[in-house]
Amino acid sequence: MVSANEKDSVFLSVIGQFETSKDKCVRTSIGTYTVTGGTGAFANATGSGIFEAQSDVCANTSSGTYTGTISRPNSN
């Protein structure tokens, strides 16, 4: 994931279920994630949470939510 400033990133490891619709356009995903690091302000970040997402490859759209924590070591 890339932050709003387009410089800092968060790296995630994702485990979950990914299902594709019968017409092959829509992919629904649910599962958990673990923060495995990052760059810039998120270097050495840790955390975890859950996610739900849906992508429509035919319409070129996607949306989803990631709920959980991201912690930056040594931040004040």
N, C-alpha and C positions, 0 to 999 in steps of 0.2 A: 504494500500500500504506500502511496506517495502522499506527502502532506500538501496542504494548500499552497505552501511556498514553492512547491515543485523541486525542493532541494533535499529535504529530509524524508527518509523512508523507514517503514517498519516491516520486518520480515516475519512471516507467519508459516507455521506448519499446520495443515488442515486435515482433519479426519471427519468423514461423514458419509452420508448417503447422497448419491447424485442420480436423479431419475430423469429420463427424457420422455417427452410426450410421444404419442403414437405417430404424429405427423413430423416428428424429429425437429420441430422448431423450438419448443420450450424445454429448458432444463431447470429443474427445481433441485435445490441443494439445502441440506440441513446438517449440522454437526457441531464440532468443537474446534477451537484453534488454540495454539500455543505460540506466544511471541518468542521468537528465537534470536532477536537482535534488531539492528537497524543501522542507519547512517545519520550523520549530522546530530541534531538534537536527540535522536533516538538511538544513538550508538549504545550497545550493550543493554538495550531495553529488555524487559521481561514482562510476563503477564499471560492471561488466558481468558477464554470466554466461549460463548456460543454464537452461531450465525445461522441465518436463514436468507436465502437468495434465490432469485429467479432471473433467468436470461432467456431472451427470445432471439435466437440467431437469425430468424427470417426477417424480423423487424429491426434488428440491430439495436436492441434495448436491453437494459438490465437494471435491477434494483435489489436491495437487500439491507439487512441490518446485522451489525456485529455488536454484541453486548458483552462487556467484560472490563478488564483492567489492562492498562499499559503503564509500566513504571520505568522511570529513567533513573538508573543508579547515579548517586552523587549529585542529584539535582536539588536545588534549594527552593 
